[in-house]
Every structure is written in C-alpha cells, then in structure tokens.
C-alpha cells in the first residue's frame, strides 16, 4: 500500500497518527518490506510511525 493511501485512510477516519508495519517478520522473505515502511515514515514523519517485528530465528 502506498504511503499516501495510508494518509488518506487516516484522514477519512479522523486519525492524526498511525503505526505501520510489514506483515513479514523475516527480512529474507521480502527484503524491501522494511525499506518500504522506512520510506513511508520519511515521507510523513508527523503522521506515520514504524513498528518492527523480527522473528528470533
């Protein structure tokens, strides 16, 4: 999902800030996932916060 779409959805719901994360907890499954989240947070630093979940293995 594009960051701008996340912002649109937040605006529609009247939410000021949101936490975003990937649904992948193993970076080797989708190495770009973490960068996608980081870029979204760079684009909207006042609106989006990143959350990371890393599988221990």
Secondary structure, 3 states (H helix, E strand, C coil): CCHHHHHHHHHHHCCCCEEECCCCCCCCCCCHHHHHHHHHHHHCCCCEEECCCCCCC
